Amino acid sequence: MISFIIFFFFAAVAVIFAAMVVLHRNPVVGALSLVASFFALAVMYVLLEAPFLAALQVIVYAGAIMVLFLFVIMLLNLQHQAEPHTRPVQQFLGYTTSAAFGLALIYYLAKYGVTKLPDGPFVSDARTIGIGMFQAYIFPFEMVSILLLAAIVGALLLSNRSGLAKDEETS
């Protein structure tokens, strides 16, 4: 009974901090809220008897990925930029896409519901995860690596542009 209370508490913490990531205007606060959400997910993995996934969550996401995010935020100096102009077309498209995604999620849950978990033990050791990831999911894994490489190149290009703009302003 106590594990259910802890699970739902940390699920609520994860949802609240995930909402702060999206809704907060300060990018540093948003990134730190994402760290808190990642830690709440790690606690839920421990409660689901998957300690390896919890350790990966903390080391990879809350550690390495968030350091990269904070580095890019500090490199781009987003906190000192002026408020962006309101763009009604983009806002409308964003709200419409979010509503469509929410309706699709509700439709999926109503149609298929929550399926029963497979019988047998839940295996979460490194060998089983590695075999599953590099045999069955090698193509999506490689696509994510290309996406991360493109994000790094984009961040470097953006940082160069902002540096050039500052040099032009001072001269």
Phi and psi in degrees as GROMACS dihedral restraints (atoms count N, CA, C in turn):
[ dihedral_restraints ]
;  ai    aj    ak    al  type     phi  dphi    fc
    3     4     5     6     1   -67.5    20    10
    4     5     6     7     1   -31.7    20    10
    6     7     8     9     1   -67.0    20    10
    7     8     9    10     1   -34.0    20    10
    9    10    11    12     1   -65.7    20    10
   10    11    12    13     1   -40.7    20    10
   12    13    14    15     1   -64.7    20    10
   13    14    15    16     1   -44.6    20    10
   15    16    17    18     1   -63.8    20    10
   16    17    18    19     1   -43.0    20    10
   18    19    20    21     1   -60.1    20    10
   19    20    21    22     1   -49.9    20    10
   21    22    23    24     1   -70.0    20    10
   22    23    24    25     1   -30.1    20    10
   24    25    26    27     1   -63.0    20    10
   25    26    27    28     1   -48.9    20    10
   27    28    29    30     1   -72.6    20    10
   28    29    30    31     1   -25.7    20    10
   30    31    32    33     1   -65.4    20    10
   31    32    33    34     1   -42.0    20    10
   33    34    35    36     1   -65.5    20    10
   34    35    36    37     1   -40.3    20    10
   36    37    38    39     1   -61.0    20    10
   37    38    39    40     1   -44.2    20    10
   39    40    41    42     1   -62.1    20    10
   40    41    42    43     1   -42.3    20    10
   42    43    44    45     1   -68.5    20    10
   43    44    45    46     1   -41.6    20    10
   45    46    47    48     1   -63.8    20    10
   46    47    48    49     1   -46.6    20    10
   48    49    50    51     1   -71.1    20    10
   49    50    51    52     1   -30.8    20    10
   51    52    53    54     1   -65.5    20    10
   52    53    54    55     1   -37.9    20    10
   54    55    56    57     1   -65.6    20    10
   55    56    57    58     1   -36.6    20    10
   57    58    59    60     1   -64.4    20    10
   58    59    60    61     1   -33.8    20    10
   60    61    62    63     1   -59.7    20    10
   61    62    63    64     1   -42.4    20    10
   63    64    65    66     1   -79.9    20    10
   64    65    66    67     1   -37.2    20    10
   66    67    68    69     1   -91.9    20    10
   67    68    69    70     1   -21.5    20    10
   69    70    71    72     1   -79.2    20    10
   70    71    72    73     1   140.5    20    10
   72    73    74    75     1   -81.6    20    10
   73    74    75    76     1   -28.4    20    10
   75    76    77    78     1   -80.6    20    10
   76    77    78    79     1   120.0    20    10
   78    79    80    81     1   -67.1    20    10
   79    80    81    82     1   -30.5    20    10
   81    82    83    84     1   -68.1    20    10
   82    83    84    85     1   -43.4    20    10
   84    85    86    87     1   -63.3    20    10
   85    86    87    88     1   -38.8    20    10
   87    88    89    90     1   -62.5    20    10
   88    89    90    91     1   -42.3    20    10
   90    91    92    93     1   -66.3    20    10
   91    92    93    94     1   -41.1    20    10
   93    94    95    96     1   -69.0    20    10
   94    95    96    97     1   -31.0    20    10
   96    97    98    99     1   -66.7    20    10
   97    98    99   100     1   -34.9    20    10
   99   100   101   102     1   -65.6    20    10
  100   101   102   103     1   -35.8    20    10
  102   103   104   105     1   -61.9    20    10
  103   104   105   106     1   -44.7    20    10
  105   106   107   108     1   -62.5    20    10
  106   107   108   109     1   -39.2    20    10
  108   109   110   111     1   -64.5    20    10
  109   110   111   112     1   -39.9    20    10
  111   112   113   114     1   -63.4    20    10
  112   113   114   115     1   -40.3    20    10
  114   115   116   117     1   -66.3    20    10
  115   116   117   118     1   -37.6    20    10
  117   118   119   120     1   -64.3    20    10
  118   119   120   121     1   -38.2    20    10
  120   121   122   123     1   -65.1    20    10
  121   122   123   124     1   -37.3    20    10
  123   124   125   126     1   -63.0    20    10
  124   125   126   127     1   -39.4    20    10
  126   127   128   129     1   -63.6    20    10
  127   128   129   130     1   -40.1    20    10
  129   130   131   132     1   -66.3    20    10
  130   131   132   133     1   -35.2    20    10
  132   133   134   135     1   -63.5    20    10
  133   134   135   136     1   -39.9    20    10
  135   136   137   138     1   -63.0    20    10
  136   137   138   139     1   -42.0    20    10
  138   139   140   141     1   -67.4    20    10
  139   140   141   142     1   -25.2    20    10
  141   142   143   144     1   -87.8    20    10
  142   143   144   145     1    11.5    20    10
  144   145   146   147     1    61.5    20    10
  145   146   147   148     1    44.7    20    10
  147   148   149   150     1  -129.7    20    10
  148   149   150   151     1    71.1    20    10
  150   151   152   153     1   -66.8    20    10
  151   152   153   154     1   -29.7    20    10
  153   154   155   156     1   -64.8    20    10
  154   155   156   157     1   -43.1    20    10
  156   157   158   159     1   -65.5    20    10
  157   158   159   160     1   -35.6    20    10
  159   160   161   162     1   -64.3    20    10
  160   161   162   163     1   -42.8    20    10
  162   163   164   165     1   -64.8    20    10
  163   164   165   166     1   -41.1    20    10
  165   166   167   168     1   -62.7    20    10
  166   167   168   169     1   -39.4    20    10
  168   169   170   171     1   -60.0    20    10
  169   170   171   172     1   -44.8    20    10
  171   172   173   174     1   -73.0    20    10
  172   173   174   175     1   -45.4    20    10
  174   175   176   177     1   -71.6    20    10
  175   176   177   178     1   -49.9    20    10
  177   178   179   180     1   -79.5    20    10
  178   179   180   181     1   -54.7    20    10
  180   181   182   183     1   -81.2    20    10
  181   182   183   184     1   -56.1    20    10
  183   184   185   186     1   -69.8    20    10
  184   185   186   187     1   -23.9    20    10
  186   187   188   189     1   -93.5    20    10
  187   188   189   190     1   -78.2    20    10
  189   190   191   192     1   -68.8    20    10
  190   191   192   193     1   -49.5    20    10
  192   193   194   195     1   -65.6    20    10
  193   194   195   196     1   -41.3    20    10
  195   196   197   198     1   -70.7    20    10
  196   197   198   199     1   -31.2    20    10
  198   199   200   201     1   -63.6    20    10
  199   200   201   202     1   -40.9    20    10
  201   202   203   204     1   -63.0    20    10
  202   203   204   205     1   -45.0    20    10
  204   205   206   207     1   -59.5    20    10
  205   206   207   208     1   -48.5    20    10
  207   208   209   210     1   -64.4    20    10
  208   209   210   211     1   -36.4    20    10
  210   211   212   213     1   -62.3    20    10
  211   212   213   214     1   -44.8    20    10
  213   214   215   216     1   -65.8    20    10
  214   215   216   217     1   -40.9    20    10
  216   217   218   219     1   -62.0    20    10
  217   218   219   220     1   -44.8    20    10
  219   220   221   222     1   -70.2    20    10
  220   221   222   223     1   -34.5    20    10
  222   223   224   225     1   -66.8    20    10
  223   224   225   226     1   -39.6    20    10
  225   226   227   228     1   -81.6    20    10
  226   227   228   229     1   -13.0    20    10
  228   229   230   231     1    54.4    20    10
  229   230   231   232     1    51.7    20    10
  231   232   233   234     1   -69.9    20    10
  232   233   234   235     1   -22.7    20    10
  234   235   236   237     1   -69.9    20    10
  235   236   237   238     1   -27.6    20    10
  237   238   239   240     1   -96.5    20    10
  238   239   240   241     1     8.1    20    10
  240   241   242   243     1   -80.3    20    10
  241   242   243   244     1   155.5    20    10
  243   244   245   246     1   -71.4    20    10
  244   245   246   247     1   160.2    20    10
  246   247   248   249     1   -62.9    20    10
  247   248   249   250     1   135.8    20    10
  249   250   251   252     1   -71.8    20    10
  250   251   252   253     1   153.0    20    10
  252   253   254   255     1   -72.0    20    10
  253   254   255   256     1   148.3    20    10
  255   256   257   258     1   -73.3    20    10
  256   257   258   259     1   131.0    20    10
  258   259   260   261     1  -120.4    20    10
  259   260   261   262     1   102.3    20    10
  261   262   263   264     1   -65.5    20    10
  262   263   264   265     1   -32.8    20    10
  264   265   266   267     1   -66.4    20    10
  265   266   267   268     1   -45.4    20    10
  267   268   269   270     1   -66.4    20    10
  268   269   270   271     1   -37.7    20    10
  270   271   272   273     1   -64.0    20    10
  271   272   273   274     1   -43.4    20    10
  273   274   275   276     1   -62.1    20    10
  274   275   276   277     1   -45.0    20    10
  276   277   278   279     1   -64.7    20    10
  277   278   279   280     1   -37.5    20    10
  279   280   281   282     1   -64.9    20    10
  280   281   282   283     1   -46.6    20    10
  282   283   284   285     1   -65.2    20    10
  283   284   285   286     1   -39.6    20    10
  285   286   287   288     1   -65.5    20    10
  286   287   288   289     1   -43.7    20    10
  288   289   290   291     1   -64.8    20    10
  289   290   291   292     1   -41.1    20    10
  291   292   293   294     1   -64.2    20    10
  292   293   294   295     1   -42.2    20    10
  294   295   296   297     1   -65.1    20    10
  295   296   297   298     1   -40.2    20    10
  297   298   299   300     1   -64.8    20    10
  298   299   300   301     1   -40.9    20    10
  300   301   302   303     1   -63.7    20    10
  301   302   303   304     1   -43.9    20    10
  303   304   305   306     1   -62.0    20    10
  304   305   306   307     1   -43.1    20    10
  306   307   308   309     1   -65.0    20    10
  307   308   309   310     1   -39.5    20    10
  309   310   311   312     1   -64.4    20    10
  310   311   312   313     1   -39.1    20    10
  312   313   314   315     1   -65.3    20    10
  313   314   315   316     1   -43.6    20    10
  315   316   317   318     1   -63.6    20    10
  316   317   318   319     1   -41.6    20    10
  318   319   320   321     1   -62.0    20    10
  319   320   321   322     1   -45.2    20    10
  321   322   323   324     1   -61.8    20    10
  322   323   324   325     1   -45.8    20    10
  324   325   326   327     1   -66.6    20    10
  325   326   327   328     1   -36.1    20    10
  327   328   329   330     1   -70.5    20    10
  328   329   330   331     1   -38.1    20    10
  330   331   332   333     1   -77.1    20    10
  331   332   333   334     1   -47.3    20    10
  333   334   335   336     1  -101.3    20    10
  334   335   336   337     1   -22.6    20    10
  336   337   338   339     1    63.2    20    10
  337   338   339   340     1  -167.3    20    10
  339   340   341   342     1   -94.6    20    10
  340   341   342   343     1   118.8    20    10
  342   343   344   345     1   -79.4    20    10
  343   344   345   346     1   159.6    20    10
  345   346   347   348     1   -72.7    20    10
  346   347   348   349     1   139.0    20    10
  348   349   350   351     1   -68.3    20    10
  349   350   351   352     1   149.3    20    10
  351   352   353   354     1   -66.0    20    10
  352   353   354   355     1   150.5    20    10
  354   355   356   357     1   -71.8    20    10
  355   356   357   358     1   154.2    20    10
  357   358   359   360     1   106.3    20    10
  358   359   360   361     1   171.9    20    10
  360   361   362   363     1   -74.8    20    10
  361   362   363   364     1   150.5    20    10
  363   364   365   366     1   -86.5    20    10
  364   365   366   367     1   116.9    20    10
  366   367   368   369     1   -99.6    20    10
  367   368   369   370     1   124.9    20    10
  369   370   371   372     1  -134.5    20    10
  370   371   372   373     1    35.8    20    10
  372   373   374   375     1   -85.4    20    10
  373   374   375   376     1   165.1    20    10
  375   376   377   378     1   -64.1    20    10
  376   377   378   379     1   -37.5    20    10
  378   379   380   381     1   -65.3    20    10
  379   380   381   382     1   -46.6    20    10
  381   382   383   384     1   -64.9    20    10
  382   383   384   385     1   -42.1    20    10
  384   385   386   387     1   -66.2    20    10
  385   386   387   388     1   -42.6    20    10
  387   388   389   390     1   -63.5    20    10
  388   389   390   391     1   -43.3    20    10
  390   391   392   393     1   -64.6    20    10
  391   392   393   394     1   -44.0    20    10
  393   394   395   396     1   -64.3    20    10
  394   395   396   397     1   -40.1    20    10
  396   397   398   399     1   -72.4    20    10
  397   398   399   400     1   -40.4    20    10
  399   400   401   402     1   -92.9    20    10
  400   401   402   403     1    -3.3    20    10
  402   403   404   405     1  -104.9    20    10
  403   404   405   406     1   -57.3    20    10
  405   406   407   408     1   -81.9    20    10
  406   407   408   409     1   -31.3    20    10
  408   409   410   411     1  -119.9    20    10
  409   410   411   412     1    35.3    20    10
  411   412   413   414     1   -69.8    20    10
  412   413   414   415     1   -38.0    20    10
  414   415   416   417     1   -65.6    20    10
  415   416   417   418     1   -50.2    20    10
  417   418   419   420     1   -61.3    20    10
  418   419   420   421     1   -34.3    20    10
  420   421   422   423     1   -62.3    20    10
  421   422   423   424     1   -44.1    20    10
  423   424   425   426     1   -68.8    20    10
  424   425   426   427     1   -34.8    20    10
  426   427   428   429     1   -65.7    20    10
  427   428   429   430     1   -37.9    20    10
  429   430   431   432     1   -65.9    20    10
  430   431   432   433     1   -38.3    20    10
  432   433   434   435     1   -65.3    20    10
  433   434   435   436     1   -38.2    20    10
  435   436   437   438     1   -67.3    20    10
  436   437   438   439     1   -38.9    20    10
  438   439   440   441     1   -62.6    20    10
  439   440   441   442     1   -43.1    20    10
  441   442   443   444     1   -64.9    20    10
  442   443   444   445     1   -38.4    20    10
  444   445   446   447     1   -63.3    20    10
  445   446   447   448     1   -42.2    20    10
  447   448   449   450     1   -64.1    20    10
  448   449   450   451     1   -37.2    20    10
  450   451   452   453     1   -65.9    20    10
  451   452   453   454     1   -38.7    20    10
  453   454   455   456     1   -66.1    20    10
  454   455   456   457     1   -44.3    20    10
  456   457   458   459     1   -63.0    20    10
  457   458   459   460     1   -42.1    20    10
  459   460   461   462     1   -62.3    20    10
  460   461   462   463     1   -41.1    20    10
  462   463   464   465     1   -64.5    20    10
  463   464   465   466     1   -39.2    20    10
  465   466   467   468     1   -66.1    20    10
  466   467   468   469     1   -40.9    20    10
  468   469   470   471     1   -64.8    20    10
  469   470   471   472     1   -41.4    20    10
  471   472   473   474     1   -65.0    20    10
  472   473   474   475     1   -38.5    20    10
  474   475   476   477     1   -68.6    20    10
  475   476   477   478     1   -34.2    20    10
  477   478   479   480     1   -66.8    20    10
  478   479   480   481     1   -41.4    20    10
  480   481   482   483     1   -63.5    20    10
  481   482   483   484     1   -44.3    20    10
  483   484   485   486     1   -67.0    20    10
  484   485   486   487     1   -32.6    20    10
  486   487   488   489     1   -68.0    20    10
  487   488   489   490     1   -38.2    20    10
  489   490   491   492     1   -66.7    20    10
  490   491   492   493     1   -39.5    20    10
  492   493   494   495     1   -64.7    20    10
  493   494   495   496     1   -37.9    20    10
  495   496   497   498     1   -67.5    20    10
  496   497   498   499     1   -38.5    20    10
  498   499   500   501     1   -64.6    20    10
  499   500   501   502     1   -37.9    20    10
  501   502   503   504     1   -68.0    20    10
  502   503   504   505     1   -35.6    20    10
  504   505   506   507     1   -68.2    20    10
  505   506   507   508     1   -38.1    20    10
  507   508   509   510     1   -76.8    20    10
  508   509   510   511     1   -24.8    20    10
